[in-house]
């Protein structure tokens, strides 16, 4: 990209990514991906139950991983990035969320607060554990268990599972989108019931414990990807954040992972978290195309454009939660 074509203002960047086709939707690819992931995860659970004993645990973990990749599809649809129609996005997000056992309206409420104020203390609801003085540990292992595997609620530690996330988002839905609550509760119960029923068919009486393990693997996967994008970066109180322009706040509190086919599969678009935060409704497949334009815009504005390996990011997250670690 030559200097004359480098976007320098926010409006120029928005026009550039639009002209590059970064907002073009591909709905049938997402619908096919949804069906494929449901089928593949079900088959992999079957293989875990019926294959050799040495492969049971790895296959179970793989099945949960495949199933919870649906979270990236829900994320895309809830942001309006799958269909051109807002109503179609809403319906598809509800379908995928229900499959996961989630409440799409409640999830969207909390997640939109994160996008409006990333790493802003008191406002970013997806980052609140960062500022809990009790969430400080003496070793990386302690931080891994205490931050990535456990939740803290009213002084009590609970295992992090997607079920707890669903309860939180169900509360948000009831409080802030009450008209949707009955419908979304039905969808959530049907989704969790279908998961439990399939595990019961395959594993019998072990199914409740295995459902807990399955939902724990899912949250460890999704939450760890998200944590590496944000946790240990700059944070602000509300007064300071109001003085920072929207785009600058997004860039200063966000980082990417190195791109590539494996990264796109594992991280579901969040390998380009900077681009996603600047353009939340951009379809996932458009984020990589937007990246060179965003990088050039950041350079022209003197803003950081962080790209760090996933292992480095998670290590930084864990060090952040160690007593006397970096803040």
Number of C-alpha atoms within 10 A of each C-alpha: 8 6 9 7 11 19 23 18 12 16 9 14 19 16 11 18 22 15 10 13 12 20 22 16 19 15 18 11 10 20 14 10 15 21 12 14 18 17 13 15 22 19 14 22 24 20 17 23 19 13 13 9 9 9 13 18 13 11 20 22 19 18 25 23 22 21 25 24 22 22 22 18 25 28 24 25 27 26 22 23 27 32 20 14 10 15 11 15 21 19 14 24 26 23 20 27 27 23 25 27 27 32 31 29 25 26 21 17 16 18 19 16 15 18 17 15 23 28 30 24 17 13 17 18 19 20 20 14 15 21 13 11 9 12 17 21 21 13 13 17 12 16 23 19 15 22 22 20 19 18 18 16 8 5 8 8 12 13 17 25 21 23 21 17 18 21 16 17 22 24 17 21 25 19 12 14 14 16 11 15 21 12 13 25 19 13 23 27 16 16 20 18 14 15 18 19 16 16 23 16 12 17 18 11 11 11 19 15 11 16 21 17 17 23 24 20 23 26 23 18 18 19 16 19 20 18 20 27 26 22 25 23 16 14 22 17 13 14 9 10 17 13 9 13 9 14 15 16 24 23 21 20 23 27 25 24 25 15 17 10 7 10 16 18 11 17 21 21 25 24 30 26 24 27 28 26 22 20 19 20 17 24 24 28 18 22 24 19 16 24 20 15 22 26 19 21 20 20 15 14 14 10 16 15 18 16 18 15 13 19 11 11 23 21 15 19 26 26 22 21 30 20 14 11 13 11 12
